[in-house]
Amino acid sequence: MKATIWHNPACGTSRKTLAILEDTPGVEVSVVEYLVSPPSAEKLAQLYRDAGMTPQQGLRLRGTDAEERGLPGADDATVLAAMTAEPKLIERPLVETDKGVRLCRPQDKVHEIL
């Protein structure tokens, strides 16, 4: 099974999720440091759609100015544009496998798609 994680190495939850992926037999992990290589708005939209969530639900509020900018109440296109321009606004970690996509907060959510 292939798994892609949009990862922030400075985030403990992201590191723990990556460890679960790496420790699961048969999982080939692709790591994307999204702060360095952010996903496109189209890719983010697909990830959130496949996870059954809205872009607003994928916003990182802690440590960002998302609330001050009114992003939690903004339309999808505005939120996605803000995330691609400033990837720190993307809540992490997102994991995609053939079984689906999850925002792995807490990290154990990754088991749902393994």
C-alpha positions as CSV (number, residue, x, y, z in Angstrom):
1,M,0.0,0.0,0.0
2,K,1.2,3.5,-0.8
3,A,0.7,6.3,1.6
4,T,1.4,10.0,1.2
5,I,1.8,12.2,4.2
6,W,1.7,16.0,4.1
7,H,4.2,16.5,6.9
8,N,5.6,19.1,9.1
9,P,8.7,17.7,10.9
10,A,8.3,20.4,13.7
11,C,4.9,19.0,14.6
12,G,4.7,16.2,17.2
13,T,1.4,14.8,15.9
14,S,2.8,14.8,12.4
15,R,6.0,13.0,13.5
16,K,3.9,10.4,15.4
17,T,1.7,9.8,12.4
18,L,4.8,9.3,10.2
19,A,6.2,6.8,12.7
20,I,2.9,4.8,12.5
21,L,3.1,4.8,8.7
22,E,6.8,3.7,8.8
23,D,6.1,1.0,11.3
24,T,3.2,-0.5,9.4
25,P,4.4,-3.5,7.3
26,G,3.7,-3.2,3.6
27,V,3.2,0.6,3.6
28,E,5.4,2.5,1.1
29,V,5.5,6.1,2.5
30,S,5.9,9.2,0.5
31,V,6.7,12.3,2.6
32,V,5.8,15.8,1.4
33,E,7.0,18.6,3.6
34,Y,4.1,20.9,2.7
35,L,5.8,24.0,4.1
36,V,8.5,23.5,1.4
37,S,6.4,22.0,-1.4
38,P,2.8,23.1,-0.8
39,P,0.0,21.2,-2.6
40,S,-2.0,23.1,-5.2
41,A,-5.5,24.4,-4.5
42,E,-6.8,21.6,-6.7
43,K,-4.9,18.9,-4.8
44,L,-6.1,20.4,-1.4
45,A,-9.7,20.5,-2.6
46,Q,-9.4,16.8,-3.7
47,L,-7.8,15.8,-0.3
48,Y,-10.6,17.5,1.7
49,R,-13.3,16.2,-0.5
50,D,-11.9,12.6,-0.2
51,A,-11.6,13.1,3.6
52,G,-15.3,14.2,3.8
53,M,-14.4,17.6,5.1
54,T,-14.4,21.3,4.0
55,P,-11.4,23.4,3.4
56,Q,-12.5,25.5,6.4
57,Q,-12.3,22.3,8.6
58,G,-8.7,21.9,7.3
59,L,-7.6,25.3,8.4
60,R,-4.9,25.6,11.1
61,L,-6.1,28.1,13.6
62,R,-3.5,27.7,16.3
63,G,-0.4,29.9,15.7
64,T,-1.9,31.6,12.6
65,D,-4.0,34.7,11.8
66,A,-6.7,32.6,10.0
67,E,-9.4,33.8,12.4
68,E,-8.4,37.5,12.2
69,R,-8.6,37.2,8.4
70,G,-12.1,35.7,8.6
71,L,-11.0,32.5,6.9
72,P,-13.1,30.1,8.9
73,G,-16.2,31.8,7.4
74,A,-14.8,32.4,3.9
75,D,-15.8,30.5,0.8
76,D,-13.8,27.4,-0.3
77,A,-11.9,29.2,-3.1
78,T,-10.7,31.9,-0.7
79,V,-9.6,29.4,1.9
80,L,-7.7,27.2,-0.6
81,A,-6.0,30.3,-2.1
82,A,-4.9,31.4,1.3
83,M,-3.6,27.9,2.1
84,T,-1.6,27.7,-1.1
85,A,-0.1,31.2,-0.6
86,E,0.7,30.5,3.1
87,P,0.9,26.7,3.7
88,K,1.2,27.2,7.5
89,L,-2.6,27.6,7.3
90,I,-2.9,23.9,6.4
91,E,-3.7,21.8,9.4
92,R,-1.5,18.7,9.6
93,P,-0.9,15.9,9.0
94,L,-3.0,14.9,6.0
95,V,-2.5,11.3,4.9
96,E,-3.7,9.8,1.6
97,T,-3.9,6.1,0.8
98,D,-5.9,4.0,-1.6
99,K,-8.5,3.7,1.2
100,G,-9.0,7.4,1.6
101,V,-7.7,10.6,3.2
102,R,-7.6,11.6,6.9
103,L,-6.6,14.6,8.8
104,C,-4.7,12.7,11.4
105,R,-5.5,14.6,14.6
106,P,-5.1,12.6,16.7
107,Q,-2.5,10.5,15.0
108,D,-4.4,7.2,15.5
109,K,-6.9,8.4,12.8
110,V,-4.4,7.1,10.3
111,H,-5.4,3.5,11.2
112,E,-8.8,4.2,9.5
113,I,-7.1,4.3,6.1
114,L,-4.5,1.6,6.5
